[in-house]
Amino acid sequence: MRARVTGLRGLCAAAGVCAMLAAVPIAMRAQETTFHVDVKLVNIFVNVTDKNGTIVGGLTKEDFQVQEDGRLQQIALFERQSEVPLNLTLAIDTSGSVRKDLDEEASAARKFAHDIVRTQDQMSVLEFATDVTELTPFTNNLSQIDHGLSGLRSDFATALYDAIRLGSEGLGKRHGRKVLVLVSDGDDTAKSSTYAQALEAALRNEVMIYSLIDVPIEASAGRDTGGEHALITLAEQTGGKHFYVSEGGLDKAFARVSDDLRTQYLIGYYPQHQMPGTEFHRVVVTIPRAAADEFNVRNKAGYYANSPAKSN
């Protein structure tokens, strides 16, 4: 470019129009483009328990190490998570396969809402059977949540994966932590959305899934262990957790979700040395100073490159 401008100056001197063309280099410089690499902060919500399952608080930024696709990353943000706004969707299975008294289910859900929803939080309620129905839109009005829970109605089929997909898409529009709490036995009979579509929707929308597995008859020959496994895996892949309702009842399961959400770490980093063309980036969080079996570190399996990298 410089050689060309010099030639133009020689031409302008010969033609006697130097004043007019003196501005050419400025115009050309104005057209130059500066390229910026848009590297978004990736936020990872992390829970840590010890070998006995006890929640571990009090850890520091220096305790953690983050790798993306096997490449070490530098932690740019570290916070304890209990104060970050919570967006929570409670999705309750009301199909015939879950033979629990709906009044009892609603009562436990109301107690959970009253225990966990703070002024800065928002909660919505879905029920799913043959279809997925929103009973309460996102709100922190506990009376409105209570009213929605009083509308639980039973039906035949179970649109579990539809509920996960639709619930995740609704949460994806929110800012802050995004959590989907499922109460179900895992038996999807609607066959509209698939397991893969449900998991992708949760990961793309940065939703943590907590599965409360309600098995009516544990020793039943028709027990859907495949459905249970799906609920467990969905929770593991998204950084959430699963609990069996039979282990202390639904109140206890909801209380364990509350405890888990109150003791989370937020780790943020700007990806370095990413592999070009990779759609899904896998993230591993460890505590290097500890023995391999000392802590259990839970976080989402990774994120999609074209999904929003904002707070969960």
ZIRADA-V453636 format. One record per residue. N is the residue number from 0. PSI is psi in whole degrees, -180 to 180 (none if undefined). OMEGA is omega in whole degrees, 0 to 359 (* if undefined). D_FIRST is the distance of its C-alpha to the first C-alpha in Angstrom with 2 decimals. Layout:
BEGIN
N_PSI_OMEGA_D_FIRST / N_PSI_OMEGA_D_FIRST
END
This chain:
BEGIN
0_-42_181_0.00 / 1_-42_180_3.83 / 2_-37_181_5.54 / 3_-42_180_5.25 / 4_-42_178_6.41 / 5_-42_179_8.87 / 6_-39_179_10.12 / 7_-37_178_10.81 / 8_-38_178_12.71 / 9_-40_180_14.73 / 10_-41_182_15.59 / 11_-35_178_16.71 / 12_-39_181_18.88 / 13_-34_184_20.51 / 14_-10_180_21.22 / 15_26_180_22.40 / 16_37_183_20.46 / 17_-39_183_18.37 / 18_-39_183_19.98 / 19_-41_184_18.97 / 20_-3_180_15.26 / 21_-24_181_15.05 / 22_-7_183_14.72 / 23_-47_180_11.56 / 24_-36_179_9.31 / 25_-45_179_12.25 / 26_-40_181_12.53 / 27_-38_178_9.07 / 28_-35_180_9.91 / 29_-25_181_13.28 / 30_-8_179_12.30 / 31_141_183_10.94 / 32_132_175_13.94 / 33_124_183_15.92 / 34_132_178_18.18 / 35_140_175_21.72 / 36_117_183_24.40 / 37_91_181_27.56 / 38_115_183_30.30 / 39_148_176_33.66 / 40_127_176_36.68 / 41_123_180_39.27 / 42_130_179_42.81 / 43_124_176_45.73 / 44_130_190_49.32 / 45_134_171_51.60 / 46_142_180_55.39 / 47_130_173_57.22 / 48_158_177_60.88 / 49_-175_184_63.00 / 50_-16_178_65.07 / 51_1_180_67.83 / 52_5_180_65.56 / 53_134_181_65.61 / 54_135_182_62.49 / 55_114_174_60.69 / 56_179_174_59.29 / 57_6_178_58.12 / 58_158_182_55.33 / 59_171_179_52.20 / 60_-39_183_48.49 / 61_-16_180_49.05 / 62_-22_189_51.58 / 63_154_172_49.12 / 64_138_182_46.51 / 65_133_173_44.18 / 66_138_174_42.64 / 67_121_183_40.47 / 68_37_178_40.62 / 69_1_181_42.00 / 70_129_182_39.20 / 71_136_180_40.30 / 72_154_178_38.94 / 73_125_181_38.97 / 74_122_181_41.29 / 75_-21_183_39.66 / 76_135_177_42.57 / 77_125_178_46.29 / 78_153_166_49.13 / 79_136_201_52.70 / 80_-4_191_52.73 / 81_-22_183_56.00 / 82_-11_181_54.59 / 83_135_180_51.70 / 84_141_183_52.65 / 85_127_171_54.25 / 86_117_188_53.93 / 87_130_172_56.73 / 88_124_177_57.97 / 89_116_182_61.50 / 90_117_187_62.17 / 91_127_177_65.84 / 92_119_178_67.27 / 93_24_181_70.29 / 94_171_181_71.00 / 95_-20_182_74.38 / 96_-17_178_73.35 / 97_95_187_73.28 / 98_58_177_76.89 / 99_146_177_76.55 / 100_123_184_78.15 / 101_-30_178_75.44 / 102_-41_178_77.07 / 103_-41_179_76.80 / 104_-45_180_73.17 / 105_-39_180_72.39 / 106_-45_179_74.27 / 107_-39_180_72.29 / 108_-39_177_69.00 / 109_-45_179_70.05 / 110_-42_178_70.85 / 111_-47_181_67.48 / 112_-45_182_65.68 / 113_-31_180_67.73 / 114_-33_192_67.03 / 115_-29_186_63.27 / 116_120_176_61.85 / 117_178_183_60.86 / 118_-39_184_59.68 / 119_-3_185_55.99 / 120_163_177_56.63 / 121_141_182_56.85 / 122_142_172_58.95 / 123_160_182_59.50 / 124_129_174_62.31 / 125_148_165_62.27 / 126_146_178_65.17 / 127_135_174_64.78 / 128_-110_174_67.35 / 129_-37_177_67.01 / 130_170_175_64.21 / 131_126_183_62.05 / 132_131_175_63.10 / 133_118_179_61.64 / 134_-32_179_64.63 / 135_126_174_62.75 / 136_173_182_59.16 / 137_127_181_57.27 / 138_160_169_59.30 / 139_13_177_60.78 / 140_106_186_63.98 / 141_-32_178_66.58 / 142_-38_179_69.11 / 143_-38_177_66.70 / 144_-44_178_66.05 / 145_-43_181_69.82 / 146_-42_179_70.39 / 147_-41_181_67.85 / 148_-21_178_69.50 / 149_-8_182_72.86 / 150_15_179_71.59 / 151_131_181_71.32 / 152_137_182_72.77 / 153_154_176_73.48 / 154_-170_191_72.53 / 155_-65_186_72.55 / 156_176_182_69.21 / 157_105_180_66.53 / 158_61_184_62.91 / 159_-52_185_61.68 / 160_-30_172_58.18 / 161_-42_181_57.69 / 162_-41_179_58.63 / 163_-45_181_56.12 / 164_-50_182_53.30 / 165_-40_178_54.11 / 166_-41_180_54.85 / 167_-41_180_51.55 / 168_-37_176_49.58 / 169_-41_179_51.43 / 170_-31_183_50.76 / 171_-21_180_47.07 / 172_-6_185_46.61 / 173_165_176_48.02 / 174_143_182_46.60 / 175_-163_177_48.30 / 176_141_182_50.39 / 177_117_188_51.25 / 178_134_175_54.53 / 179_118_178_56.59 / 180_119_181_60.25 / 181_134_171_62.09 / 182_109_186_65.86 / 183_167_172_66.80 / 184_-4_176_68.42 / 185_4_184_65.27 / 186_95_180_66.93 / 187_121_180_64.44 / 188_-4_181_66.36 / 189_-33_175_64.23 / 190_38_175_61.71 / 191_-68_172_59.02 / 192_156_179_56.22 / 193_168_175_56.06 / 194_-46_182_55.96 / 195_-41_179_52.38 / 196_-38_179_51.28 / 197_-46_180_53.12 / 198_-43_180_51.57 / 199_-41_179_48.03 / 200_-41_180_48.60 / 201_-46_182_49.84 / 202_-42_180_46.94 / 203_-34_181_44.23 / 204_7_175_45.86 / 205_49_183_46.47 / 206_131_172_50.23 / 207_132_181_52.83 / 208_129_172_55.97 / 209_120_184_59.42 / 210_118_174_62.05 / 211_103_190_65.67 / 212_114_184_67.50 / 213_98_182_70.77 / 214_113_185_72.92 / 215_-51_182_76.18 / 216_101_189_78.26 / 217_-32_183_76.73 / 218_5_184_79.15 / 219_138_179_78.91 / 220_-25_180_78.54 / 221_10_182_76.12 / 222_132_184_73.88 / 223_80_180_70.21 / 224_-26_175_68.85 / 225_-41_177_65.71 / 226_-41_176_65.08 / 227_-45_180_65.74 / 228_-38_178_63.30 / 229_-44_179_60.62 / 230_-39_179_61.17 / 231_-46_182_61.03 / 232_-40_177_57.80 / 233_-43_178_56.09 / 234_-46_181_56.94 / 235_-44_185_55.78 / 236_-25_183_52.41 / 237_2_178_51.58 / 238_7_178_52.79 / 239_-147_182_56.04 / 240_159_177_59.57 / 241_149_176_62.68 / 242_144_175_66.24 / 243_129_181_69.47 / 244_-30_182_71.54 / 245_-19_182_74.68 / 246_67_177_73.98 / 247_-2_178_75.39 / 248_172_184_74.85 / 249_-37_177_72.10 / 250_-45_180_72.42 / 251_-41_180_71.76 / 252_-44_178_68.76 / 253_-40_180_67.19 / 254_-37_179_67.93 / 255_-34_174_66.13 / 256_-45_179_63.03 / 257_-46_179_63.21 / 258_-42_182_63.52 / 259_-42_182_60.56 / 260_-24_181_58.29 / 261_-13_183_59.36 / 262_72_180_58.29 / 263_150_173_54.71 / 264_146_173_51.70 / 265_122_177_48.18 / 266_127_179_45.45 / 267_145_178_41.79 / 268_154_174_38.71 / 269_116_186_34.99 / 270_134_178_34.59 / 271_143_175_32.89 / 272_43_178_31.99 / 273_148_177_32.85 / 274_120_182_33.25 / 275_142_176_30.79 / 276_4_180_32.67 / 277_121_182_35.84 / 278_-42_182_37.58 / 279_122_181_40.44 / 280_123_181_40.05 / 281_137_184_43.31 / 282_131_177_44.21 / 283_126_178_46.91 / 284_130_181_48.28 / 285_168_173_50.65 / 286_91_190_52.60 / 287_-32_184_52.09 / 288_-19_186_54.82 / 289_155_173_57.50 / 290_155_186_59.42 / 291_-34_184_58.39 / 292_9_183_61.44 / 293_-40_181_61.63 / 294_151_170_59.44 / 295_115_182_58.49 / 296_123_180_54.96 / 297_132_174_54.20 / 298_166_180_50.87 / 299_153_185_49.17 / 300_-23_181_48.09 / 301_-162_182_44.43 / 302_157_177_42.15 / 303_138_184_40.11 / 304_-31_182_36.33 / 305_19_176_36.18 / 306_157_182_39.12 / 307_134_180_39.01 / 308_59_179_39.01 / 309_-176_180_41.04 / 310_148_174_44.47 / 311_none_*_47.27
END
